[in-house]
Amino acid sequence: MNFINYDNLLFSNLDNKETVLITAEKDTYVESISICNKNDKSNFILMSLRHVKSLNVPNPINTYRIRNLIIDKNTTKDLIQYLGRNIFLNNGDSLIVSSAGYTEIFDCVIDFYELNEIVNG
């Protein structure tokens, strides 16, 4: 049995509409969130990443991990490298990404691993 499941999710042509990248169903470590600015019309995009905790709390808690990070035209930036550490998600936690404007188009790849329960027996 594997104790860790590695996976990734790919998103294309995202913009200022908030997009849920992942909602954890078990303990999850996010290793990489690569953002590629595909916009040829402006020099940069402003990228935001929010962490939402909604399970087992009376009111959902929203916090910005990153707000209005500049990503230059035709450039890819890893948000986890920018933060300097992995993001840990509990069951029910979500990560939401968006840009500052509808013309700010980007692609996103999120790499993560989930911890499986260890069954003694």
BAKOLSE-73881 format. One record per residue (C-alpha): residue in three letters; x, y, z. Coordinates in Angstrom, 2 decimals. Example, Ala and Ser with C-alpha at 12.3 -4.5 7.8 and 13.67 -1.06 7.14 Angstrom:
2
<r><rest>ALA</rest><x>12.30</x><y>-4.50</y><z>7.80</z></r>
<r><rest>SER</rest><x>13.67</x><y>-1.06</y><z>7.14</z></r>
This chain:
121
<r><rest>MET</rest><x>0.00</x><y>0.00</y><z>0.00</z></r>
<r><rest>ASN</rest><x>1.23</x><y>3.48</y><z>-0.81</z></r>
<r><rest>PHE</rest><x>1.27</x><y>5.91</y><z>2.08</z></r>
<r><rest>ILE</rest><x>1.33</x><y>8.91</y><z>-0.27</z></r>
<r><rest>ASN</rest><x>-0.67</x><y>9.64</y><z>-3.45</z></r>
<r><rest>TYR</rest><x>1.02</x><y>12.10</y><z>-5.83</z></r>
<r><rest>ASP</rest><x>-1.18</x><y>13.98</y><z>-8.29</z></r>
<r><rest>ASN</rest><x>-1.51</x><y>17.17</y><z>-10.30</z></r>
<r><rest>LEU</rest><x>-4.31</x><y>19.27</y><z>-11.75</z></r>
<r><rest>LEU</rest><x>-4.13</x><y>21.41</y><z>-14.89</z></r>
<r><rest>PHE</rest><x>-6.15</x><y>24.57</y><z>-15.62</z></r>
<r><rest>SER</rest><x>-6.16</x><y>26.55</y><z>-18.85</z></r>
<r><rest>ASN</rest><x>-7.24</x><y>30.10</y><z>-19.78</z></r>
<r><rest>LEU</rest><x>-8.13</x><y>31.27</y><z>-16.28</z></r>
<r><rest>ASP</rest><x>-8.83</x><y>34.95</y><z>-15.58</z></r>
<r><rest>ASN</rest><x>-10.28</x><y>37.18</y><z>-12.86</z></r>
<r><rest>LYS</rest><x>-13.06</x><y>34.71</y><z>-12.00</z></r>
<r><rest>GLU</rest><x>-12.10</x><y>32.94</y><z>-8.79</z></r>
<r><rest>THR</rest><x>-11.22</x><y>29.32</y><z>-9.52</z></r>
<r><rest>VAL</rest><x>-10.95</x><y>26.61</y><z>-6.88</z></r>
<r><rest>LEU</rest><x>-7.68</x><y>24.79</y><z>-7.57</z></r>
<r><rest>ILE</rest><x>-8.13</x><y>22.10</y><z>-4.98</z></r>
<r><rest>THR</rest><x>-10.37</x><y>21.17</y><z>-2.05</z></r>
<r><rest>ALA</rest><x>-8.64</x><y>18.70</y><z>0.24</z></r>
<r><rest>GLU</rest><x>-10.49</x><y>15.52</y><z>1.16</z></r>
<r><rest>LYS</rest><x>-7.66</x><y>14.39</y><z>3.45</z></r>
<r><rest>ASP</rest><x>-4.34</x><y>15.81</y><z>4.67</z></r>
<r><rest>THR</rest><x>-2.75</x><y>17.33</y><z>1.56</z></r>
<r><rest>TYR</rest><x>0.59</x><y>19.04</y><z>0.90</z></r>
<r><rest>VAL</rest><x>0.80</x><y>21.39</y><z>-2.08</z></r>
<r><rest>GLU</rest><x>4.31</x><y>21.31</y><z>-3.54</z></r>
<r><rest>SER</rest><x>3.92</x><y>23.57</y><z>-6.57</z></r>
<r><rest>ILE</rest><x>1.48</x><y>26.05</y><z>-8.08</z></r>
<r><rest>SER</rest><x>2.90</x><y>27.15</y><z>-11.43</z></r>
<r><rest>ILE</rest><x>1.26</x><y>30.19</y><z>-13.02</z></r>
<r><rest>CYS</rest><x>2.00</x><y>31.05</y><z>-16.65</z></r>
<r><rest>ASN</rest><x>1.03</x><y>34.53</y><z>-17.86</z></r>
<r><rest>LYS</rest><x>-0.33</x><y>33.99</y><z>-21.39</z></r>
<r><rest>ASN</rest><x>-1.39</x><y>37.58</y><z>-21.94</z></r>
<r><rest>ASP</rest><x>0.24</x><y>39.38</y><z>-24.86</z></r>
<r><rest>LYS</rest><x>-1.79</x><y>42.58</y><z>-24.38</z></r>
<r><rest>SER</rest><x>-0.26</x><y>43.82</y><z>-21.12</z></r>
<r><rest>ASN</rest><x>3.18</x><y>43.60</y><z>-19.60</z></r>
<r><rest>PHE</rest><x>2.11</x><y>41.76</y><z>-16.46</z></r>
<r><rest>ILE</rest><x>-0.77</x><y>40.23</y><z>-14.52</z></r>
<r><rest>LEU</rest><x>-1.61</x><y>40.58</y><z>-10.84</z></r>
<r><rest>MET</rest><x>-2.13</x><y>37.16</y><z>-9.25</z></r>
<r><rest>SER</rest><x>-3.88</x><y>36.36</y><z>-5.95</z></r>
<r><rest>LEU</rest><x>-4.09</x><y>33.08</y><z>-4.01</z></r>
<r><rest>ARG</rest><x>-6.56</x><y>32.58</y><z>-1.15</z></r>
<r><rest>HIS</rest><x>-6.74</x><y>29.79</y><z>1.44</z></r>
<r><rest>VAL</rest><x>-10.27</x><y>28.96</y><z>2.63</z></r>
<r><rest>LYS</rest><x>-11.02</x><y>26.90</y><z>5.74</z></r>
<r><rest>SER</rest><x>-14.68</x><y>25.91</y><z>5.78</z></r>
<r><rest>LEU</rest><x>-14.97</x><y>22.50</y><z>7.43</z></r>
<r><rest>ASN</rest><x>-15.38</x><y>22.21</y><z>11.22</z></r>
<r><rest>VAL</rest><x>-15.52</x><y>25.99</y><z>11.71</z></r>
<r><rest>PRO</rest><x>-18.74</x><y>27.96</y><z>12.35</z></r>
<r><rest>ASN</rest><x>-17.91</x><y>30.60</y><z>9.71</z></r>
<r><rest>PRO</rest><x>-15.62</x><y>29.97</y><z>6.71</z></r>
<r><rest>ILE</rest><x>-12.25</x><y>31.66</y><z>7.13</z></r>
<r><rest>ASN</rest><x>-10.68</x><y>33.34</y><z>4.07</z></r>
<r><rest>THR</rest><x>-7.06</x><y>34.44</y><z>4.11</z></r>
<r><rest>TYR</rest><x>-4.84</x><y>35.69</y><z>1.33</z></r>
<r><rest>ARG</rest><x>-1.59</x><y>33.75</y><z>0.97</z></r>
<r><rest>ILE</rest><x>-0.63</x><y>36.02</y><z>-1.94</z></r>
<r><rest>ARG</rest><x>-2.32</x><y>39.22</y><z>-3.08</z></r>
<r><rest>ASN</rest><x>-1.53</x><y>40.98</y><z>-6.36</z></r>
<r><rest>LEU</rest><x>1.77</x><y>39.25</y><z>-7.13</z></r>
<r><rest>ILE</rest><x>3.18</x><y>40.62</y><z>-10.40</z></r>
<r><rest>ILE</rest><x>3.88</x><y>38.00</y><z>-13.09</z></r>
<r><rest>ASP</rest><x>5.51</x><y>39.39</y><z>-16.23</z></r>
<r><rest>LYS</rest><x>4.25</x><y>38.73</y><z>-19.77</z></r>
<r><rest>ASN</rest><x>5.07</x><y>35.22</y><z>-21.11</z></r>
<r><rest>THR</rest><x>6.59</x><y>34.24</y><z>-17.75</z></r>
<r><rest>THR</rest><x>5.92</x><y>31.33</y><z>-15.40</z></r>
<r><rest>LYS</rest><x>6.20</x><y>31.73</y><z>-11.64</z></r>
<r><rest>ASP</rest><x>5.81</x><y>29.09</y><z>-8.92</z></r>
<r><rest>LEU</rest><x>3.72</x><y>30.49</y><z>-6.07</z></r>
<r><rest>ILE</rest><x>5.09</x><y>27.92</y><z>-3.60</z></r>
<r><rest>GLN</rest><x>8.68</x><y>29.00</y><z>-4.33</z></r>
<r><rest>TYR</rest><x>7.55</x><y>32.60</y><z>-3.84</z></r>
<r><rest>LEU</rest><x>6.09</x><y>31.69</y><z>-0.41</z></r>
<r><rest>GLY</rest><x>9.21</x><y>29.71</y><z>0.50</z></r>
<r><rest>ARG</rest><x>7.37</x><y>26.62</y><z>1.82</z></r>
<r><rest>ASN</rest><x>4.71</x><y>24.06</y><z>0.96</z></r>
<r><rest>ILE</rest><x>1.07</x><y>24.69</y><z>1.84</z></r>
<r><rest>PHE</rest><x>-0.63</x><y>22.16</y><z>4.11</z></r>
<r><rest>LEU</rest><x>-4.38</x><y>21.68</y><z>3.65</z></r>
<r><rest>ASN</rest><x>-6.66</x><y>19.99</y><z>6.18</z></r>
<r><rest>ASN</rest><x>-9.79</x><y>18.13</y><z>5.13</z></r>
<r><rest>GLY</rest><x>-12.18</x><y>20.70</y><z>3.64</z></r>
<r><rest>ASP</rest><x>-9.57</x><y>23.43</y><z>3.03</z></r>
<r><rest>SER</rest><x>-9.47</x><y>24.99</y><z>-0.45</z></r>
<r><rest>LEU</rest><x>-7.07</x><y>27.08</y><z>-2.51</z></r>
<r><rest>ILE</rest><x>-8.58</x><y>29.70</y><z>-4.82</z></r>
<r><rest>VAL</rest><x>-6.69</x><y>31.62</y><z>-7.51</z></r>
<r><rest>SER</rest><x>-7.61</x><y>34.67</y><z>-9.62</z></r>
<r><rest>SER</rest><x>-6.07</x><y>37.54</y><z>-11.55</z></r>
<r><rest>ALA</rest><x>-6.98</x><y>41.21</y><z>-11.21</z></r>
<r><rest>GLY</rest><x>-8.76</x><y>41.64</y><z>-14.55</z></r>
<r><rest>TYR</rest><x>-10.72</x><y>39.71</y><z>-17.19</z></r>
<r><rest>THR</rest><x>-8.01</x><y>40.34</y><z>-19.82</z></r>
<r><rest>GLU</rest><x>-5.33</x><y>38.85</y><z>-17.55</z></r>
<r><rest>ILE</rest><x>-5.32</x><y>35.27</y><z>-18.89</z></r>
<r><rest>PHE</rest><x>-3.16</x><y>32.54</y><z>-17.34</z></r>
<r><rest>ASP</rest><x>-2.63</x><y>28.79</y><z>-17.12</z></r>
<r><rest>CYS</rest><x>-2.05</x><y>26.95</y><z>-13.85</z></r>
<r><rest>VAL</rest><x>-0.64</x><y>23.58</y><z>-12.79</z></r>
<r><rest>ILE</rest><x>-0.87</x><y>22.45</y><z>-9.16</z></r>
<r><rest>ASP</rest><x>1.25</x><y>19.52</y><z>-7.89</z></r>
<r><rest>PHE</rest><x>0.31</x><y>17.95</y><z>-4.57</z></r>
<r><rest>TYR</rest><x>0.37</x><y>14.79</y><z>-2.51</z></r>
<r><rest>GLU</rest><x>-2.16</x><y>13.31</y><z>-0.12</z></r>
<r><rest>LEU</rest><x>-1.38</x><y>11.26</y><z>2.96</z></r>
<r><rest>ASN</rest><x>-3.22</x><y>7.95</y><z>3.18</z></r>
<r><rest>GLU</rest><x>-4.46</x><y>6.57</y><z>6.46</z></r>
<r><rest>ILE</rest><x>-2.28</x><y>3.91</y><z>8.01</z></r>
<r><rest>VAL</rest><x>-4.31</x><y>0.88</y><z>9.07</z></r>
<r><rest>ASN</rest><x>-2.75</x><y>-1.31</y><z>11.73</z></r>
<r><rest>GLY</rest><x>-3.75</x><y>-4.87</y><z>11.71</z></r>
